[in-house]
Amino acid sequence: MRYEQTKKLSNREFKRLVGVQRHTFDEMVKVMQDAASPKKTRGCPNKLDLSDQVLICLQYWREYRTYFHIAGDWQISESTVCRIVHRVESVLVSSGRFRLQGKKSLLTQEQKPKTVVMDVTESPIERPKSGQKRFYSGKQRRHK
């Protein structure tokens, strides 16, 4: 769903779809515009405007879909989706406006946090190497 189509949604439906309030989304787009304004444009113009690019990034974060599926919905290539997500992430993180408070500041506050975010990304598990390699030579021999 493109940003033009989301304008018809109510604020509640927009939050359900995107995961952030509309004013937060507008602030994200403004940060992207500020970062994109000093650049000189080269090559062909982007197929997606900045609001759609932020929407793609939020869709990736919220639904955790693969680049392949997002690319199919937006009729762009997987590599373009990857570039968009990484570019939007780097600009929003470097702006410092969309950052959660640190662990220590959360522990010192008297009030409980309203929202708790959990990172459920897959990460490889470090396992010890098999000890069999010391005894196994790889030669095909018969047991005695």
Summary of the structure (lengths in Angstrom):
residues: 144
radius of gyration: 22.7
end to end distance: 68.6
largest distance: 78.6
contacts: 261
relative contact order: 0.09
helix: 53%
strand: 0%
